[in-house]
Amino acid sequence: RWQAEVTPRKAALVTSLGGCVEVDSETEAVAGDHFKIRCISCKKRSETEATAFTEWFFKEKNTKDFVKILRYDFEEKLTVMDARFEDLVVWNGTKNIEDLQDLSIFITNVSYEHAGDYICSVNRTLHFDNEFYHNIMVNKTIHLDVVDKANRDMASIVSEIMMYVLIVVLTIWLVAEMIYCYKKIAAATEAAAQENASEYLAITSESKENCTGVQVAE
């Protein structure tokens, strides 16, 4: 018995399922540099045996049609089908097992013709008892821009600003605490000095009185 199910692409999803974590790919690559296009498709029931293969499709920027660029499965490994990616793609996903959940690839030398939309298509077959099979297909779309140099994202800029603000605030707080402690110590020292001076004067007065009494007695 064979059933087929097509699930929609999950948008901006970060979820944990049985130890597998789905994380969206980065979307900006630098020309001449290497870049990882992340594609992760977690199996919902980790205890179920499964086999999977993936096919990647690419639509270059300013074009209309998607073209199959590669296929990966456990037996045949990586097969590149497009000259634009020949000798430039390295498999960076699940290895050594038939159930592929991480289907990421590495482009070793990004060029401007690699900008566009990618579809990571996952075909997974779940194996149940009594020779029952269930097929699931998942498509994930990744948009990739290629730039001359890396642009810092807003999150990193805000994080850096917050770090400097925190450093300034902590420095001001530390200086204020030091001034407060200095004043407190100075006040305590002054009070102790006054107390010692008072005790000294009291002892001196008492000594003079004792001396005067001795002279009168003589």
KEDO-873136 format. One record per atom (N, C-alpha, C): z, x, y. Coordinates in steps of 0.2 Angstrom, whole numbers, padded with zeros to 4 digits, always signed. Layout:
ZXY
...
***
This chain:
+0000+0004-0006
+0000+0000+0000
+0000+0004+0006
-0004+0003+0011
-0005+0007+0017
-0005+0002+0023
+0000+0004+0028
+0000+0001+0034
-0001+0006+0040
-0004+0003+0045
-0005+0007+0051
-0002+0004+0057
+0001+0009+0061
+0004+0006+0068
+0002+0011+0073
+0000+0009+0079
-0001+0013+0085
+0004+0012+0090
+0008+0017+0092
+0013+0016+0097
+0011+0019+0103
+0013+0016+0109
+0011+0018+0116
+0014+0024+0117
+0011+0028+0122
+0014+0034+0124
+0020+0033+0128
+0025+0037+0127
+0031+0036+0130
+0031+0040+0136
+0033+0037+0142
+0032+0040+0148
+0039+0043+0151
+0039+0049+0153
+0045+0052+0155
+0051+0051+0151
+0051+0052+0145
+0056+0051+0140
+0059+0057+0138
+0066+0057+0138
+0070+0062+0135
+0075+0059+0131
+0074+0060+0124
+0078+0056+0120
+0080+0061+0114
+0085+0060+0111
+0087+0064+0105
+0088+0059+0099
+0084+0061+0094
+0083+0057+0088
+0084+0062+0082
+0090+0062+0079
+0091+0065+0073
+0090+0073+0074
+0092+0076+0079
+0092+0083+0080
+0085+0085+0084
+0081+0080+0084
+0074+0081+0088
+0075+0079+0095
+0072+0083+0100
+0073+0081+0107
+0066+0080+0110
+0064+0075+0113
+0058+0074+0116
+0058+0076+0123
+0055+0081+0125
+0055+0083+0132
+0048+0083+0135
+0047+0081+0141
+0040+0081+0144
+0038+0088+0146
+0031+0089+0146
+0029+0096+0147
+0029+0097+0154
+0029+0104+0156
+0027+0106+0163
+0020+0104+0164
+0018+0104+0171
+0012+0101+0172
+0008+0106+0177
+0011+0112+0179
+0007+0116+0183
+0007+0123+0180
+0001+0126+0179
+0000+0132+0177
-0003+0137+0182
-0002+0143+0181
-0005+0148+0186
-0011+0152+0183
-0016+0152+0187
-0022+0155+0184
-0021+0162+0182
-0024+0164+0176
-0023+0171+0174
-0016+0172+0170
-0012+0167+0170
-0005+0168+0166
-0006+0164+0160
+0000+0164+0156
+0000+0160+0150
+0004+0154+0151
+0003+0149+0147
+0006+0142+0149
+0007+0139+0142
+0013+0136+0142
+0015+0131+0136
+0014+0124+0138
+0009+0121+0134
+0009+0113+0135
+0013+0110+0129
+0018+0107+0131
+0023+0105+0126
+0022+0098+0124
+0022+0097+0118
+0021+0090+0115
+0026+0089+0109
+0030+0085+0109
+0035+0084+0104
+0035+0076+0102
+0035+0075+0096
+0035+0068+0093
+0040+0068+0088
+0046+0065+0089
+0052+0065+0085
+0051+0059+0080
+0053+0060+0074
+0053+0055+0068
+0059+0051+0069
+0059+0045+0069
+0065+0041+0070
+0070+0041+0065
+0067+0041+0059
+0072+0042+0053
+0071+0048+0050
+0076+0053+0051
+0075+0060+0049
+0076+0061+0042
+0079+0056+0038
+0080+0056+0031
+0073+0055+0027
+0069+0052+0030
+0062+0050+0027
+0057+0055+0027
+0055+0057+0021
+0050+0062+0020
+0043+0060+0024
+0040+0065+0026
+0034+0063+0030
+0029+0069+0030
+0023+0068+0031
+0018+0073+0033
+0014+0071+0039
+0012+0076+0043
+0009+0075+0049
+0004+0080+0051
-0001+0078+0055
-0006+0083+0058
-0007+0080+0065
-0010+0085+0069
-0011+0083+0076
-0018+0085+0078
-0021+0081+0082
-0027+0083+0085
-0026+0083+0093
-0029+0088+0096
-0029+0088+0104
-0035+0087+0107
-0035+0083+0112
-0041+0081+0116
-0041+0083+0123
-0046+0085+0126
-0046+0087+0133
-0051+0084+0137
-0050+0082+0143
-0054+0080+0148
-0054+0084+0154
-0059+0088+0155
-0058+0093+0161
-0059+0089+0168
-0056+0092+0173
-0055+0089+0179
-0062+0088+0182
-0063+0082+0185
-0069+0079+0188
-0074+0077+0182
-0072+0076+0176
-0076+0074+0171
-0074+0067+0168
-0078+0064+0164
-0076+0057+0162
-0073+0057+0154
-0076+0061+0150
-0075+0060+0143
-0070+0065+0140
-0066+0063+0135
-0061+0067+0132
-0065+0070+0126
-0064+0077+0125
-0067+0081+0119
-0062+0083+0115
-0063+0083+0108
-0058+0086+0104
-0058+0094+0104
-0053+0097+0105
-0053+0104+0106
-0049+0108+0100
-0045+0104+0097
-0042+0108+0091
-0038+0103+0086
-0037+0106+0080
-0033+0102+0075
-0028+0107+0072
-0022+0104+0070
-0018+0108+0067
-0014+0104+0061
-0014+0106+0055
-0010+0103+0050
-0007+0109+0045
-0003+0107+0041
+0001+0112+0037
-0004+0116+0033
-0009+0113+0030
-0013+0117+0025
-0018+0122+0029
-0022+0119+0033
-0027+0122+0037
-0025+0126+0043
-0019+0125+0045
-0016+0128+0051
-0021+0126+0057
-0021+0131+0062
-0025+0129+0068
-0032+0130+0068
-0036+0125+0070
-0043+0125+0070
-0045+0124+0077
-0048+0128+0081
-0050+0127+0088
-0058+0125+0088
-0059+0120+0091
-0066+0117+0091
-0070+0117+0098
-0067+0120+0103
-0070+0120+0109
-0070+0128+0112
-0076+0130+0114
-0077+0136+0116
-0073+0138+0122
-0071+0133+0126
-0067+0135+0132
-0060+0137+0130
-0058+0136+0124
-0051+0137+0121
-0051+0143+0116
-0057+0145+0114
-0058+0150+0108
-0054+0156+0110
-0050+0158+0105
-0046+0164+0106
-0041+0164+0112
-0040+0158+0114
-0035+0157+0120
-0029+0153+0118
-0029+0149+0112
-0024+0145+0110
-0020+0147+0105
-0014+0147+0105
-0009+0149+0100
-0005+0143+0098
-0004+0142+0092
+0001+0137+0090
+0008+0139+0091
+0012+0134+0095
+0018+0135+0097
+0023+0130+0094
+0021+0126+0089
+0025+0120+0087
+0028+0122+0080
+0029+0116+0076
+0033+0117+0070
+0029+0121+0065
+0032+0125+0061
+0029+0129+0056
+0033+0129+0050
+0029+0130+0044
+0032+0131+0037
+0034+0124+0034
+0034+0118+0038
+0035+0112+0035
+0029+0107+0036
+0028+0102+0032
+0023+0098+0033
+0024+0092+0038
+0030+0091+0039
+0031+0086+0045
+0032+0089+0051
+0026+0089+0055
+0026+0092+0062
+0029+0087+0067
+0034+0090+0070
+0037+0086+0076
+0036+0089+0083
+0036+0096+0083
+0035+0100+0089
+0027+0102+0088
+0023+0099+0092
+0016+0100+0092
+0013+0104+0098
+0017+0108+0101
+0016+0112+0107
+0011+0117+0106
+0007+0119+0111
+0002+0124+0110
+0003+0129+0116
+0001+0135+0116
+0001+0140+0121
-0006+0142+0123
-0008+0142+0129
-0014+0145+0132
-0012+0152+0135
-0015+0157+0132
-0013+0164+0133
-0016+0166+0140
-0022+0163+0142
-0025+0166+0148
-0028+0160+0152
-0024+0156+0156
-0026+0150+0159
-0032+0151+0164
-0037+0147+0164
-0042+0147+0169
-0042+0141+0173
-0046+0140+0178
-0047+0134+0182
-0050+0128+0177
-0054+0130+0172
-0058+0125+0168
-0053+0122+0163
-0047+0125+0163
-0042+0122+0159
-0038+0116+0162
-0039+0115+0169
-0036+0109+0172
-0039+0103+0170
-0035+0098+0170
-0037+0091+0168
-0032+0088+0164
-0034+0083+0159
-0029+0079+0155
-0030+0081+0148
-0024+0081+0145
-0024+0083+0138
-0021+0077+0134
-0023+0075+0128
-0020+0070+0124
-0018+0074+0117
-0012+0073+0116
-0009+0076+0110
-0008+0070+0105
-0012+0070+0100
-0012+0064+0096
-0009+0066+0089
-0004+0062+0087
+0000+0064+0081
-0001+0059+0076
-0003+0061+0070
-0004+0056+0065
+0001+0058+0059
+0006+0053+0059
+0012+0055+0054
+0012+0049+0048
+0012+0052+0042
+0013+0047+0037
+0020+0048+0034
+0023+0042+0033
+0030+0042+0030
+0030+0040+0023
+0033+0044+0019
+0033+0043+0012
+0040+0039+0009
+0039+0033+0007
+0044+0029+0004
+0044+0029-0004
+0049+0026-0006
+0049+0025-0014
+0044+0020-0016
+0042+0020-0022
+0037+0016-0025
+0030+0017-0022
+0029+0023-0020
+0022+0025-0018
+0020+0021-0012
+0025+0019-0008
+0024+0016-0002
+0023+0020+0004
+0018+0020+0008
+0016+0024+0014
+0016+0020+0020
+0018+0023+0025
+0018+0020+0032
+0015+0025+0037
+0009+0023+0040
+0006+0028+0045
+0008+0026+0052
+0009+0031+0056
+0011+0030+0063
+0007+0035+0067
+0003+0032+0072
+0000+0037+0077
+0003+0036+0084
+0004+0042+0087
+0007+0042+0093
+0002+0047+0098
+0000+0044+0104
-0004+0048+0108
+0001+0050+0114
+0001+0056+0116
+0004+0058+0122
-0001+0062+0127
-0001+0059+0133
-0005+0062+0138
-0002+0067+0143
-0004+0073+0144
-0002+0078+0148
-0007+0080+0154
-0005+0079+0160
-0010+0081+0165
-0008+0088+0167
-0013+0092+0168
-0012+0099+0170
-0016+0101+0176
-0012+0104+0181
-0015+0107+0187
-0015+0115+0186
-0020+0118+0188
-0020+0125+0188
-0020+0128+0196
-0016+0132+0197
-0015+0134+0204
-0015+0142+0205
-0016+0145+0211
-0017+0152+0212
-0010+0155+0211
-0005+0152+0213
+0002+0155+0212
+0007+0149+0211
+0012+0151+0208
+0017+0146+0206
+0020+0143+0212
+0021+0136+0212
+0024+0132+0218
+0031+0131+0215
+0036+0132+0219
+0043+0130+0217
+0043+0122+0218
+0046+0119+0213
+0047+0112+0213
+0053+0111+0218
+0054+0104+0220
+0059+0102+0224
+0066+0103+0221
+0066+0102+0215
+0073+0102+0212
+0076+0109+0212
+0072+0115+0211
+0074+0121+0212
+0076+0123+0219
+0072+0121+0224
+0073+0122+0231
+0080+0119+0233
+0081+0112+0231
+0087+0109+0233
+0093+0113+0229
+0092+0115+0223
+0098+0118+0219
+0100+0125+0223
+0095+0128+0225
+0096+0135+0229
+0100+0133+0236
+0097+0128+0239
+0101+0126+0246
+0108+0124+0244
+0109+0120+0239
+0116+0118+0237
+0120+0124+0235
+0117+0129+0232
+0121+0135+0230
+0123+0139+0236
+0119+0140+0241
+0121+0143+0247
+0126+0139+0251
+0125+0133+0252
+0130+0128+0255
+0137+0129+0252
+0137+0129+0245
+0143+0130+0242
+0146+0136+0243
+0142+0142+0243
+0145+0148+0244
+0148+0149+0251
+0145+0146+0256
+0147+0146+0263
+0154+0142+0264
+0154+0136+0260
+0160+0132+0260
+0166+0135+0257
+0165+0138+0251
+0170+0142+0248
+0172+0148+0252
+0168+0151+0256
+0170+0157+0260
+0174+0155+0265
+0172+0149+0269
+0176+0146+0274
+0183+0144+0272
+0183+0141+0266
+0190+0139+0263
+0194+0145+0261
+0191+0150+0259
+0195+0156+0257
+0198+0159+0263
+0194+0160+0268
+0196+0163+0275
+0202+0159+0277
+0201+0152+0277
+0206+0147+0280
+0213+0148+0276
+0212+0149+0269
+0218+0150+0265
+0221+0156+0266
+0217+0162+0268
+0220+0168+0269
+0224+0168+0276
+0221+0165+0281
+0224+0164+0287
+0231+0160+0287
+0231+0155+0283
+0237+0150+0282
+0242+0154+0278
+0240+0158+0273
+0245+0162+0270
+0248+0168+0274
+0244+0171+0278
+0246+0176+0282
+0251+0173+0287
+0249+0168+0290
+0254+0165+0295
+0261+0163+0292
+0260+0160+0286
+0266+0158+0282
+0270+0164+0281
+0267+0170+0278
+0271+0176+0277
+0274+0179+0283
+0270+0179+0289
+0272+0181+0295
+0278+0177+0297
+0278+0171+0297
+0284+0167+0299
+0290+0168+0295
+0289+0169+0288
+0294+0170+0284
+0298+0177+0285
+0293+0182+0287
+0296+0188+0288
+0300+0188+0295
+0297+0185+0300
+0301+0184+0306
+0307+0181+0306
+0307+0175+0302
+0314+0172+0301
+0319+0176+0297
+0316+0180+0292
+0321+0185+0289
+0323+0190+0293
+0319+0193+0298
+0321+0198+0302
+0326+0195+0307
+0325+0189+0310
+0330+0186+0314
+0337+0185+0310
+0337+0183+0304
+0343+0182+0300
+0346+0188+0299
+0343+0193+0298
+0346+0200+0297
+0349+0203+0303
+0345+0201+0309
+0348+0203+0315
+0355+0200+0317
+0355+0193+0315
+0361+0189+0317
+0366+0192+0313
+0365+0193+0306
+0370+0196+0302
+0373+0202+0304
+0368+0207+0307
+0370+0213+0309
+0375+0212+0315
+0373+0208+0320
+0377+0207+0326
+0384+0204+0324
+0384+0200+0319
+0390+0197+0317
+0395+0202+0314
+0392+0207+0310
+0396+0212+0307
+0398+0217+0312
+0394+0218+0317
+0396+0223+0323
+0402+0220+0327
+0401+0214+0328
+0407+0210+0332
+0413+0210+0328
+0413+0209+0322
+0419+0209+0318
+0422+0216+0317
+0418+0221+0317
+0420+0228+0317
+0424+0230+0323
+0421+0228+0329
+0424+0229+0335
+0431+0226+0336
+0431+0220+0333
+0437+0216+0334
+0443+0219+0329
+0441+0222+0323
+0445+0225+0319
+0448+0232+0322
+0443+0235+0325
+0445+0242+0329
+0450+0240+0334
+0449+0235+0338
+0453+0233+0344
+0460+0231+0341
+0460+0228+0336
+0467+0226+0333
+0471+0232+0331
+0467+0237+0328
+0471+0243+0325
+0474+0247+0331
+0470+0247+0337
+0472+0251+0343
+0478+0248+0346
+0478+0241+0346
+0484+0237+0349
+0490+0238+0345
+0489+0239+0338
+0495+0240+0333
+0498+0246+0334
+0494+0251+0336
+0496+0258+0337
+0501+0258+0343
***
